[in-house]
Amino acid sequence: MRSFSFTKMHGLGNSYIYVDLFRETLPEEELPAIARSVADVHTGIGSDGLILICPSEKAPVKMRIFNSDGSEGKNCGNGLRCVAKYAYEHGIVSDRTFLIETLSGLVEARVAVADGEVTSVTVDMGEPRLERSAIPMLGPEAERVVAEPFAIAGGEYEITAVSMGNPHVIFYVDDIQKAPVTTLGPLVEKDPRFPEGVNVEFVEVVNERELHFRVWERGSGVTQACGTGACAAVVASVLNGKTVRGEETVVHLAGGDLTIVWGHDGRVRMTGPAETVCTGVYYYRGGRNG
Ligand SMILES: N[C@@H](CCC[C@H](N)C(=O)O)C(=O)O
């Protein structure tokens, strides 16, 4: 058997198994299998996937995220807050503001600290990409997808698409409790109009400053929260005239609240908690299939 040390952390119930690659080594070709293995609630630890905390040449720390199906994502908002907490509390960084490298670029994290513990994290998630080719979504490359008609499974909907370094599509619903997360979510995720798949968000507008939010994540299915998805929902809501640019919006996710603002400087800033659940040693057999 092989083994590695891990920390389980969550941001609003969006949980990942974090492995510190400053101290551990994992074989690159086995990462998808390890992600599937640790995520399994019956035979593994149980999580929405795996996050690697890695050395970087561009920043003090780098995040890599694998969904529970073993696919690698390019960004993860809840993961970034947890990586920031881990990096600060484990002395990888000593400043309270620092850069984190992701597969979609560099982001800046600022930690709030009480008694040496990180209590909340603000991440500058950068500028959303709105042109269709950046989502990516098939169709006229340079055009934005805002309240665009979208037919699927015999239904007619309107969608808004936003990239936060990873792809998101937003559906507005009248009642978040009745959002078709588990029925429409998996169909849209795999729809061929999204060649790289897509994270699917359902949003009920409460008022100009508050949104209810549920998500079907690409590669992980239903999760309690999605940080990049909540940022995308705020951007989509400004584009659709439902919330106000430059003003804070509170997004109510299944696991709790995030405060997000799409600033006049073009950048999206997200503030929320990050929690440590437990640490331990994980035993696995190795090989590409776990
Ligand atoms: N939970 C995340 C996003 C994780 C990656 C996503 N499923 C993808 O494949 O793009 C978040 O908090 O942003």
The ligand as an SDF file (V2000), in Angstrom:
LIG
                    3D

 13 12  0  0  0  0  0  0  0  0999 V2000
  -16.1990   24.0990   -6.6130 N   0  0  0  0  0  0  0  0  0  0  0  0
  -15.4680   24.9780   -7.3830 C   0  0  0  0  0  0  0  0  0  0  0  0
  -15.2560   24.7190   -8.8540 C   0  0  0  0  0  0  0  0  0  0  0  0
  -14.5760   23.3750   -9.1080 C   0  0  0  0  0  0  0  0  0  0  0  0
  -14.2310   23.1010  -10.5670 C   0  0  0  0  0  0  0  0  0  0  0  0
  -15.4170   22.9610  -11.4780 C   0  0  0  0  0  0  0  0  0  0  0  0
  -16.2640   21.8420  -11.1390 N   0  0  0  0  0  0  0  0  0  0  0  0
  -14.9310   22.8560  -12.9310 C   0  0  0  0  0  0  0  0  0  0  0  0
  -14.7400   21.7330  -13.4440 O   0  0  0  0  0  0  0  0  0  0  0  0
  -14.7500   23.9020  -13.5640 O   0  0  0  0  0  0  0  0  0  0  0  0
  -15.5600   26.4310   -6.9740 C   0  0  0  0  0  0  0  0  0  0  0  0
  -15.7440   26.6690   -5.7740 O   0  0  0  0  0  0  0  0  0  0  0  0
  -15.3580   27.3270   -7.8010 O   0  0  0  0  0  0  0  0  0  0  0  0
  1  2  1  0
  2  3  1  0
  2 11  1  0
  3  4  1  0
  4  5  1  0
  5  6  1  0
  6  7  1  0
  6  8  1  0
  8  9  2  0
  8 10  1  0
 11 12  2  0
 11 13  1  0
M  END
$$$$
